[in-house]
Amino acid sequence: MPKVPESAWAVDTRRSTLISRAALLCVLAVQAVLSLRLRGTAFQDEALYIASGHYELDNLLHGTPLPVDFAAYFSGHPKLYPVLAALVDGPFGLAGVRALSLVFMLATTALLYAATRRMFNSRSALGAAALFSVVQSTIVLGRLATYDAAALFLLALAFWVLVRTGRMKAPAVLLAAPPIALAFGVKYAAGLYIPTLVVLAVLTAYRQRGVRTLLRGALLAAGVLVLLGAGWALSGPLGGISSTTTDRQHGSDTAWTLLQHSAQWGGLVFLTALAGSVAYVVRARMVEMPWVSGSTPGRVRRALLGTVLTGTALLATAYQIHLQTEVSLYKHVGFGLLFAAPMAGLGMSRLVGSHFRNPQLGIMLFVLTLVLGMVQAQNAFSFPDSRGPMAYLRTVVDRKGVYLAEESEVPGYYLRDVTGWNQWKNTASLDYTAKNGKRYSGGEPAGFRAAVRDGYFDVIMLRGGVTPEVDAAVRKELRGNAHYRLTAQFPTTTSSGTSSYRIWVKQ
């Protein structure tokens, strides 16, 4: 008689496997449609990473000097994802780079299904994939040309390798070390999940017991450290690790705000995972053959597995509460949900019950998660339409002027064929020495006012909302200024409301 998978109430046959994989294809199709329905011009981060990738690629191929040290402030190594994005952007443009992110996210869901199926069963795997595929972070990252999707794919690959090698000899776990180390290089925040993967290396070792189980985790940790050390030695200084991750500047967002938003974006899946963890501890399998219960992992091991997987969903929120900032939290929540999803799939399976006694409960859970994910993703992926401003700017810029824009990365990307990266200044920081000899630095509004007063910028483009104090100071100085004339205005609408791009050109 075929062996019953852990936590299952039915055996896997060839027919059930084919049905399960066909259902997975449907899940992936839904995920792809939800991501592809998001539209818009380049977001600030997308423009930054793709444009930097072109400069890094020129540096690698032709030795062209970099306009700035991207490694000093990037939250991932600039010669990894940005270069890959630039290679795709060359022939296929922004749409191609976004399609690459979609491929990464679809592969992530497929790997999640494969890992969960091997840990539990096909029905739990489908539940995990279905819930993960429709949460906000998954939908958005499948359409966002940033390195988040690539890093999440690498973490999912490492997770699958750990589960896949769980019945092999301990050295096989080293196969997971390269994707873990590469995930950290692609996005430094992925390092937050390395301890989880090391612990999972121990908990997924089914054949080993005692010291041999701990050896598997020790081998993985050592392998990752060796690879990261080698990468550090070869890459040189990476100031972005401290400035964006380990020693990031603290914000002013309250813990309550971060908890509320995290609950909105991933709370339903987290609660389902919590229920699944409890159910797994209480009863390892839903079978009608009590004599097979002895072959399951012990209750302590089951409790540890559920705690680690479900608890990992809280890491990003806890870390950003420490930093008091909500920046990128809507993306980082998805990293934790990747690990909580297997227990959520198990919870969904137990909710439906053996022999599909309560299918309506599983359908309600999926539909509610789907609706929330669609609405939240639409609000998150809502960027100003920069097509009109970029077309107009192309007629008034060249390689000689100095230009001010709130989100300077966007024109820096779209207009890189007619301008240089360093010609664009943003409203976050400015180093300027006024004509009266006074020097300004940082985000002082007075520095921007002095630069406008002196006619330092050849073109000024403001939209409002990014740096309100600097915007107000610049606008005030532009009133009655003989150097500049308002030449164009382009209204745009986002989920935050309506605003307008206003462009002043130096006379």
C-alpha positions, 0 to 999 in steps of 0.5 A: 500500500503506498505510503501516506504523506505526512499530514495527509488523509489520502495517498498520492497517485499518478492521477491525483498528481496530474490534477494537482499540477494542473491546479497549480498551473491555474493558480500561476495563471491567476497570479500572472493576470493579477500582476499584469493588470498593474500598469504605469510608468517607471517608479523611482526605484525601478528607474534607479536600479535599471539606470545604474545597471547600464552604468555598471554594465558599461563599467564592466565591459568598457571600463567607463567610470561610474558617475557615482558609487552606487555600492555606497547606498544601494540595498543590494550589490549594484553588479548583480540585479541592476546589471541583469535588469540593464541587459533585459532593458536594452532590447525589451525596455521597462516591460521586459524587466517587469516581465523578468520580475513576473517570471521570478515570482511565478517560479517562487510560487512553484517552488513553494508548492514543491516544498510544501508538497514534499513536507506535507501533501498536495492539498496543503501545497495547493493551499499554500501556493493559492494564498501566497499567489494573491497577497499584495506583495506577491502581486506587486513584486511580480510587476515591479522591476526591483531586486525584491522578486529576484531575492525572494526567488532565491530564498524560495529556491534555498527553501526547496533545496533544504526540503528536497535534500532532507532525506539525503546525507548531511553534506547535500544541504550545502546545495542550498548555500549558493542561493542563500548567499546570492539572495543576500547579495541581491538584497541585503535585507534577505539576510534577515531570513538566513537564520530561519533557513539554517534552523529549517536545515535541522528541522527538515532532516528526516533521516538524521537524528540527534547530533547528525541533525545539528550537523546539517544546520552547522554545515549550511551555516558554514557554507553560507559564511564561506561564500559571503566572506569570499563575496565580500573579499572580491566585491570591495567596500559595500557601504550600502549594507550599513546605510540601508540595512544594519545601520539604517536611519530611524524614522518616525512611524509608530509601532502601532501603525506598522502593526496595523499595516502589516496585519492588513497586508498579511494578517489573514495568511498569518492567522491561517498559518497559526491555525495550521501550526496548532492543528499540526501539533495536535494531530500530525495526520488526518487519516483513517488508519491509526497504525501509521501515526508512529511514522510522523515527526514527534510533537516537539519537532512539529511544534518547532517547525510550525513556530519557525515557519509561522514566526518568520512572518513577523521578522520584517515587521519587528525589524522595521518597528525597531527602525521606526520606518514603514519604507518598503514594508509592503514588500518585505511582508511578502518575504515572511509570508513565503515561509508562513505559507506552507503552514497556511496551506496546511491550515486551509487543508484542515479547514476544508476537512477530510473528504472535502467536507467543508469546501465552502470554507476554503473557497471563502478564505481564498476569495477574501485573500484574493479581493484584499490582495487585488485592492491593496496591490492596485493602491500600492502600484500607483505611480505618477504618469511621467510620459508627458513630462519626459517627452517635454523635458527631452526638448529642453535638456542637453548634456550641459545643464543642471536640472532639479527634479523631486524624483531625479531617478526617473528622468535620469533613466528615461533621458540617459541618452541625452543627459548624464546621471550627475546632471540631475539633482533631487530635492532630498539633498544638495551641496551648493555654494551660493554666489555670496560664498555661503555653503549649503549641504543636505536637505536644507530648504535655504540651500535650494532657495539660494540655488534658485535665486542664483539661477543655478538650475537650467530646468526645475520640475516639481510635483509635490508630496515627496519633500514638502518643505523643499518644494514650498521653499523652491516655489516661493523663490520662483515667484517673481524670479526673473531667471525662470518661466513656467513653461509646462504643466502635466496633471497626474492621478495616483491612489494618493490623489491628484497632482501636477508636474510643473516645469520651469525653464531658465530664460 
